[in-house]
Amino acid sequence: MADIADMTQERIERLEDVTQRFGRVQTMTGPAPTGACLYCGEPLEPPRRWCDAGCRDDWAYTQARRQAQQGVRHG
């Protein structure tokens, strides 16, 4: 049976693992907040990047179209 020190160490290791994974997720997500919605320009408080899911989805669609058009021109 594990004693309190073993259980504490196991919990610390689990928390460190979650913290590391959370940090990686945060660094891999899109553009940085600018203080305004990246799609419509409405002022926002950081860390928000879009007004709502509609602006986020429209922004993502626009970005995908731009990348596709650039690929056609240069490809």
C-alpha positions in Angstrom: 0.0 0.0 0.0 1.3 3.5 -0.9 2.0 5.9 1.8 1.2 9.6 1.8 4.6 10.6 0.3 4.0 8.2 -2.7 0.5 9.4 -3.3 1.7 13.1 -3.1 4.5 12.4 -5.6 2.1 10.7 -8.0 -0.3 13.6 -7.8 2.5 16.1 -8.4 3.6 14.2 -11.5 0.1 14.1 -12.9 -0.3 17.9 -12.3 3.1 18.6 -14.0 2.0 16.5 -17.0 -1.3 18.3 -17.3 0.5 21.7 -17.0 3.0 20.8 -19.7 0.2 19.6 -22.1 -1.8 22.8 -21.4 1.2 24.9 -22.2 1.7 23.1 -25.5 -1.9 23.6 -26.5 -1.7 27.3 -25.7 1.4 27.8 -27.8 -0.1 26.0 -30.8 -3.3 28.0 -31.2 -3.6 30.6 -33.9 -2.8 34.3 -33.9 -2.2 36.5 -30.8 -4.9 38.8 -29.5 -4.7 42.3 -30.8 -7.4 44.1 -28.7 -9.9 43.9 -31.6 -11.8 41.1 -33.2 -9.6 39.6 -35.9 -12.5 39.4 -38.3 -14.7 42.5 -37.8 -12.5 44.8 -35.8 -14.8 45.2 -32.8 -12.8 46.2 -29.7 -12.2 43.3 -27.3 -10.4 42.6 -24.1 -7.4 40.2 -24.3 -7.2 37.3 -24.5 -10.3 37.3 -26.7 -9.5 37.2 -30.5 -13.0 37.1 -31.9 -16.4 38.5 -30.9 -18.1 35.2 -31.1 -18.0 31.8 -32.8 -19.4 33.4 -36.0 -16.6 35.8 -36.4 -14.1 33.1 -35.5 -15.5 30.7 -38.1 -15.7 33.5 -40.8 -12.1 34.4 -40.0 -11.0 30.8 -40.4 -12.9 30.4 -43.7 -11.3 33.6 -45.0 -7.9 32.5 -44.0 -8.4 29.1 -45.7 -9.6 30.8 -48.9 -6.5 33.1 -48.9 -4.2 30.1 -48.5 -5.9 28.1 -51.2 -5.8 31.1 -53.6 -2.1 31.6 -52.9 -1.5 27.9 -53.5 -3.2 28.1 -56.9 -1.2 31.2 -58.0 2.1 29.9 -56.8 1.5 26.2 -57.5 
